């Protein structure tokens, strides 16, 4: 389907991909970028880059196809439940479990286990693929998550995340010996031209991202650290520590060539603590210990 759009004064100076993502709300921004790179978007009859900024009276022609959508399937596998309260669930997600379905994902997801455990959660939230889910962990990251059981709790948590009230603490083992006992990484995060999420110390472009860390222990040529994220960007910890020159051990995607990550059984990143306010405005805090597949490699290093 070919669609034609004339740019008005209000949209002037807006980035092309961002504008089109708003025009087609059922398409992700990455999908729109893909269409642009495939030459299926033209401005004033010319091929254009993703980073083009619109001008008043520009004529956009887009060869639009509705993208395929993932399907949320029930999973009868056991929900990794740590604690259940009246308005929320505390989950202890294992490594390898995807939080919500994607086009490339297998049938088993945390979302699928959630609605099998409690079908009413299917109606909670803003996205039927992410029932009750306010935040996520990467597939290869283990640890604690909170899931809302009703819309009131979902909105409450959503606002706390927006206002940076949620406390999230991670445990990580990184390559190299950190010089500082504690520090703050304040490097913007953006997508490269290849679509990979990157962060560079001198790069001023991108979304604001702040990560704080404290050194727990130096173990041989590695550093065990405690991390608090003040923002919730995709892969934030992993790209920040790569940018710092100390990538997370076992990270095959965000690694530095001089470090060996192939021999490690998992990504050495674990979400161990979360704190938030419940619906009665009382502070709640939960902590889950690292699983054996995290603790065993750590113990082997110390032995």
N, C-alpha and C positions, 0 to 999 in steps of 0.2 A: 504494500500500500504506500503510495507516494503522498506525502503531506507537505503543504506549503505554508510557511509562517512568515508574516511581516513583523519586523522588530519595531516596537513603539518606544517612545521616549523613556518610559519607566525601565525598560530592559537594557537601555544603552549602557555600555561599559561593563556589562555582565559577561562572565566567561561562557563560551558557547556550550560546553558540556554541562555546566551547572544549570544554565537556562533550560536546556532540553530535558534534563532530569526532572525539572519542575513541570514542564509541559507534558511529560509522559510519566506520571507518578508510579505506574506499575513497572517501570524500568529502573534498574539501579544505575548509578552514575558510571560505574565501570562498564556496564553494557552499552550505554550511550557512547562512551569513549571508544569502545570496540567498533561500533558502527561508523564513527568518524574515521578511525584508522583504516577501515575497510573501504573507504571512499563512498559510503552510502549517505553521506551528508555533504551538501554543497551550500556555500554562501555566495550569493550573486553569481551563480553558475560556476563557481570555482571550488576546487578541493581546498580544504582548510585544515588547520591543525586543531588539536584539542584545546590548546591554550589561546585560541583566538578570542578577542574581546569585541563584543557586538557594537555596532553603530546603528543609530536611528535609521529606519527605512531599509536596513539589510533584508534581503529575501533569503530565507533558509528553505531548502528543499531536503527532505529526509525520506529515504526509502525505509519505511518503518515496518518491522515485523514484530509482533508480540513475542517476547522471549519465552522460552519454555520455563515452567515453574516447578520447583521441587515439590515432592509430595510427602506429607507427614504420615508415616505409617506406625501403627501400634507396635510396640515391642514388649514381649512377655518376659524379657530378661529382668532380673531383680533391680529395683531402683536403689542406687547407692545412697541410701538415706542415713544421715547422721543424727538428725533431730527433727521432730515434728511439733509445731506449735499451732495454735488456733488459726493464725492468719498467714503462716509461711512454713516452708520446708527448708532445712539446711542439708545440702547435698555434699557428699565427699566424692567428687568426680575422679575416677581412675584415669590413668594415661590410656589413650587409644579410643576413648569414647567421645564421639562428636556431639556437641551440644544441641545443634539443630540441623535439619536436613539441608543438603545442597544437591545440585544436579549430579555431582560425581559421588555422592555419599552412599554408603551401604544402608540397609534398612534400619539397623539398630542405632538409635540416637537417644540422648537424654530426654529430649522432647517427647519421643515415642514412648519411653518408659514412664514419663510423668503422666500422660493422659491414660495410660493403661492402669497406673496406680490410683489415679483420682480423675475421673472423666470430667468433673466440673471445672478443672483447671484449663480445659480446652477453650473456655470462654473468657479467660483472663488475659489481659494485655492488649497489644495493638496489632499483633501479627499472628495469624493462626499457625504459622510455622514455629513460633517461639512462645508457646503457652506459659504464661506466668514468669517468663524469663526476662529479667531486667538487665543482666550482664552476662558475660560468657568467659570461658577459658578456652584457650587453643586446645585442639585435639590432643596434642602431646604434652600438655601441662596437667598435672594432677592438683587436687585440692578442693577448697571450700567454695561453695556457691550458695546463694539464697534464691529461692523461688517463691513468688507470691501465690497464695491460694485464693485470693479474691481481688477484685479490681481496686478496692480502697487501699490495700497493702501495696499493690502494684504502683499506683499513683504516688503513694507515700515514698516508696523506695526510689522511684524515678526522679522525684524532686530532690531527694537527698543526694543522688548521684550528680544531678545537675548543679547542685550547690556545693559539691565537693565535701559533703558531710560524712560520707561513707568511709570507714577506715579499712584499707586492704593491706595486708602484709604478706610478703612472699619470702621464701627461702630459696637461694640460688647458689650454685657452685660455678664459678667463672674461671676462665683461663688467666694465668698470670697472677702476680702479687700486687695487689692494690697499694699504692703509696700512702693514701690517706685513710685514716680510721673511719671517717664518714665524709659524705659529700652529696652534692646535688647535681644531677644532669639536667640541663635545661636546653636541649637541642630540639628545634622544630622537626616534625615528622611529616613527610610527604611521599607521594608515589613518584617513582622514576618514570622515564619515558617507556620503559619496558613493563611498567605496571607493578614493579616490586616496591614495597614500602622501605624507605630509606631515611636515615638521619645523619646529618653531618654537622660537626661543631661550628663551622664557619658559615653554614647555610642559613640565611635569614628567612627563606621561603618555607611555607608549610604550616601545619597546625601546631599550636603551642602544646608542649608535652614536658612534664616535670616528673622526675624520678629521684627519690632520695634513698640513700643506702648507708648501712653501718657494717663495718667489718666485724665478723664474729671470730674468725680464726683463719690463719694461714696454714695450709696443709700442703707441704712440699712445694710444688710450683703452681698451686691453685689457691683461690680465695673463697671462703664460705661467707656469704653475706645475707643480711636481712634487708628487705626492700619495701618501701612504701611508695605507692604511685599516687600522685596528686591529680593526675588526669588519667583518662581511660582510653588511650589510643590503641588501635589494633597493633599487636605485637610490640607494644611500647618498650617493655623491659628488654626484649631480645635485640631490637634495633639500637636502643640506647647504649647497651653494653658493648655491642659491636663497634659503634661509633667511638666509644671510649677506648677501644683497643683491648677489651676484655670480654669476648663473647661468652655466652652461657655454654657450658660443657654439654656436648651431645646435640647441639643445634646444627643440623646439617644444612639449614637454609641461610641463617644469618651467621656465618662463620668467617674467620679470617684464615687464608690458605696455610699459613705457617703452623696452625694448630690442628691436631688430630681429633676429629670428632666421630670417625667411623667406628671406632672400637667401643664406644660407650653404649650401654643398653637402652638409654632413654635420654630425653632432654632433662637436665638437672635443674628444673624450675618447679616449685611447688607453692601453691597458694595456701598458707597455713592459718590465716586469721582474718576474720571480718567483723566489723562493728557497725551498728546502725541503731536508729531509733524505731521502736515499735509504734503501733497505732495509739498507744497511751503515752507516747513521747518519753518512754523510758529507754535508756541506752542498753543495748544488748550486744554481747560479744561472744564469739565462738571460735574455737581453735581446733584444728585437726593435725595430727602428727604426720610427718612424711611417711609414705608407704615403704614397704621393704625394698621395692625396686629402686628407690631413692637412697634409703638408708644403707643398704648393703654395699653399693659401690663406695659410699662415703666411708664406711667402716674399713673397707679394704685398703683405702688410701692411708688411713691412720695406722694400720697394722704393720 
